[in-house]
Amino acid sequence: MDSGSGIDHLVLPVADLDDAQRRYRALGFTVAPVGQHPFGTANCCVYFEDGTFLEPLAIADENAARTAIADGNAFVQGDANYRAHSGGEGLAGIVLATNDAKKDDARFRAAHITGGSILDFSRAVVDKAGRTGTASFRLAFARDPLSPAPFFFSCQRVKAPKVDRAALQHHRNAVTGLRGVILLAQQPHAHRGFLEAFFRTTALRESRQCLVFQLPNAEITVATPEFMAERWGIELAQSRVEGLDPVGVVFAATDIAALGSLFNADSIAYLARGNALVAPPATGQGATFIFEASS
């Protein structure tokens, strides 16, 4: 196996985009204008300097979403499936960057981890100044047969919009990008086969309680509730769902002291943990956010 593909973005279902925008802005993030998908979902993305982004996702048109599911749209189906298992908010989708989604689709099918048919779509994008462009994507889907809630896919950016995202990539909290993703599992090693096939790499480190995969731009930690409590002070007695349960996002931030002051000013509850600040889930933020010093 090679070193695998990097993270492209993360999909975080929310019940209401207005709540998500308020929460992310209170956390110090710059939030992009709402983007509408052609199949009933909408997002308000958070873009980073390292090229990754967060995709808070809501249902904008229930009829269109139901039609998309009936037509075999694996993206909308994955979102609906996650909401059915985990409620309206959380971290549902881990997305890899790719230059060839069709090749990934063939790879997923050969490994018996396909999560549905390839999806091609385009949508309008708007920068902070109001300039618009069109982005086109091709997605290839995978699914862990032991994990009914989350969904996984690779994203090929077929057409990049000609808009300036520089202003959207600057954040009050001094976050520059993603550093890692944390998935909860009662038995991390039971998911090794799927994870190695999806990420195209073997575990860099492992113990009885965790597996760690190093991707080119992020570290993926699959850990037991006990490991989570010991390392991050996050008390999760048991997973909300069977199998893999994505529960945390780790960010790189340049000034942790200033971030603590920002959180205090914005009345954000957090836990200081070594060189990191841990913000537990709240309305509009379905996952635990961990902000680590980047130097």
Rosetta blueprint (number, residue, H / E / L):
1 M L
2 D L
3 S L
4 G L
5 S L
6 G L
7 I E
8 D E
9 H E
10 L E
11 V E
12 L E
13 P E
14 V L
15 A L
16 D L
17 L H
18 D H
19 D H
20 A H
21 Q H
22 R H
23 R H
24 Y H
25 R H
26 A H
27 L L
28 G L
29 F L
30 T L
31 V L
32 A L
33 P L
34 V L
35 G E
36 Q E
37 H L
38 P L
39 F L
40 G L
41 T E
42 A E
43 N E
44 C L
45 C L
46 V E
47 Y E
48 F L
49 E L
50 D L
51 G L
52 T L
53 F E
54 L E
55 E E
56 P E
57 L E
58 A E
59 I E
60 A L
61 D L
62 E H
63 N H
64 A H
65 A H
66 R H
67 T H
68 A H
69 I H
70 A H
71 D L
72 G L
73 N L
74 A H
75 F H
76 V H
77 Q H
78 G H
79 D H
80 A H
81 N H
82 Y H
83 R H
84 A H
85 H H
86 S H
87 G L
88 G L
89 E L
90 G L
91 L L
92 A L
93 G E
94 I E
95 V E
96 L E
97 A E
98 T E
99 N L
100 D L
101 A H
102 K H
103 K H
104 D H
105 D H
106 A H
107 R H
108 F H
109 R H
110 A H
111 A L
112 H L
113 I L
114 T E
115 G L
116 G L
117 S L
118 I L
119 L E
120 D E
121 F E
122 S E
123 R E
124 A E
125 V E
126 V E
127 D L
128 K L
129 A L
130 G L
131 R L
132 T E
133 G E
134 T E
135 A E
136 S E
137 F E
138 R E
139 L E
140 A E
141 F E
142 A E
143 R L
144 D L
145 P L
146 L L
147 S L
148 P L
149 A L
150 P L
151 F E
152 F E
153 F E
154 S E
155 C E
156 Q E
157 R E
158 V E
159 K E
160 A L
161 P L
162 K L
163 V L
164 D L
165 R L
166 A L
167 A H
168 L H
169 Q H
170 H L
171 H L
172 R L
173 N L
174 A L
175 V E
176 T E
177 G E
178 L E
179 R E
180 G E
181 V E
182 I E
183 L E
184 L E
185 A L
186 Q L
187 Q L
188 P H
189 H H
190 A H
191 H H
192 R H
193 G H
194 F H
195 L H
196 E H
197 A H
198 F H
199 F H
200 R L
201 T L
202 T L
203 A L
204 L L
205 R E
206 E E
207 S L
208 R L
209 Q L
210 C E
211 L E
212 V E
213 F E
214 Q E
215 L L
216 P L
217 N L
218 A L
219 E E
220 I E
221 T E
222 V E
223 A E
224 T L
225 P H
226 E H
227 F H
228 M H
229 A H
230 E H
231 R H
232 W H
233 G L
234 I L
235 E L
236 L L
237 A L
238 Q L
239 S L
240 R L
241 V L
242 E L
243 G L
244 L L
245 D E
246 P E
247 V E
248 G E
249 V E
250 V E
251 F E
252 A E
253 A E
254 T L
255 D L
256 I H
257 A H
258 A H
259 L H
260 G H
261 S H
262 L H
263 F H
264 N H
265 A H
266 D L
267 S L
268 I L
269 A L
270 Y L
271 L E
272 A E
273 R E
274 G L
275 N L
276 A E
277 L E
278 V E
279 A E
280 P L
281 P L
282 A E
283 T L
284 G L
285 Q E
286 G L
287 A L
288 T E
289 F E
290 I E
291 F E
292 E E
293 A E
294 S L
295 S L
